[in-house]
Structures are given as C-alpha cells and as structure tokens.
Amino acid sequence: MSERNTDEVETGFQALAAVLGRESRKLHRVMRAANFQPVSEADVVPVRPCLRCLDGGLRTVGYLRGSIMAHAVFACDTCGDVILSG
C-alpha cells in the first residue's frame, strides 16, 4: 500500500461547514480571538489527516494574524483537536 503524499483540498465553505457545530472549546476560543480571520468561503484550502484521532481530517478554518505573519488554524472534523501551523 502506498501512503498519501499530497493533501486533499476543499473550499473554505466546506472546511468551515465540516467543523462548525463541534463541541470543541479550544476551537470556539480560537475563533473568538480578536486576531482570528476565518477562511473565505471561496478559498481552496488543504485537508490533512488528524494525527491525534487517526480518523478525522484537519480542516483549515482560518488564520491567527500576528505582527509579522499569520498562522493557519486547523481543526479536526472528528475529535475537535485544534492545531496551529508552525
């Protein structure tokens, strides 16, 4: 069997729809931050496998803007884990 080397992609609308309504306090806290900017509905964003639950997909839901750069925010559609890009 070969491993998946490339990320899947979807629209920002699909990514947000997949995770909104999840009972993840961490996701809700990040999304309420003043420097959080959600993905645009028309953006094409990657979906990555969740390394925590090994079942769901990490959906790109937005960006936390800093003074120098923005960090992508990924949320799992299954376990609700939230990861920031490095």
C-alpha positions in Angstrom: 0.0 0.0 0.0 1.2 3.5 -0.8 0.9 6.4 1.7 -0.9 9.5 0.7 1.7 12.1 -0.2 -0.5 15.0 -1.2 -3.1 16.9 0.7 -6.7 16.8 -0.3 -8.3 20.2 -1.0 -11.7 21.7 -0.5 -13.3 25.1 -0.4 -13.3 27.3 2.7 -17.1 26.9 2.8 -16.7 23.1 3.0 -14.0 23.3 5.6 -16.0 25.6 7.9 -19.2 23.5 7.5 -17.3 20.4 8.5 -16.2 21.7 11.9 -18.8 24.3 12.9 -21.2 22.9 15.5 -18.5 20.8 17.1 -18.3 21.0 20.8 -14.6 21.9 20.9 -14.0 24.6 23.5 -10.5 25.1 22.1 -11.9 25.8 18.6 -14.5 28.2 19.9 -11.9 30.0 21.9 -9.5 30.4 18.9 -12.3 31.6 16.7 -13.4 34.3 19.2 -9.9 35.7 19.3 -9.6 39.3 18.0 -6.8 38.3 15.6 -8.7 35.3 14.1 -9.7 35.6 10.5 -11.8 32.8 9.1 -11.1 31.4 5.6 -13.1 32.9 2.8 -15.8 30.6 1.5 -14.2 30.6 -1.9 -10.6 29.9 -0.8 -9.2 26.5 -1.7 -7.6 25.0 1.4 -5.9 21.7 2.3 -7.4 18.9 4.4 -4.8 16.8 6.3 -5.2 13.6 8.3 -5.6 14.1 12.0 -2.6 12.6 13.8 -4.5 12.7 17.2 -7.5 10.6 16.5 -6.3 9.0 13.2 -9.9 9.1 11.9 -10.8 12.7 11.0 -9.5 15.4 8.8 -7.7 18.6 9.9 -9.7 21.3 8.1 -8.2 24.7 7.5 -10.7 27.1 9.3 -8.8 30.4 9.4 -5.7 32.2 10.4 -4.4 33.8 13.6 -2.7 37.1 12.5 0.4 38.1 14.3 2.6 41.2 13.9 4.9 39.5 11.4 3.0 36.5 10.0 -0.3 34.6 10.2 -0.6 31.0 11.4 -3.1 28.7 9.8 -5.6 27.2 12.2 -6.6 23.5 11.5 -9.5 21.8 13.3 -10.3 18.1 13.2 -13.8 17.3 12.0 -14.0 14.2 14.3 -12.2 14.8 17.6 -12.2 18.6 17.6 -8.4 19.0 18.1 -7.1 22.4 17.0 -3.6 22.8 15.6 -1.7 26.0 14.6 0.8 25.9 11.8 4.4 26.5 12.8 
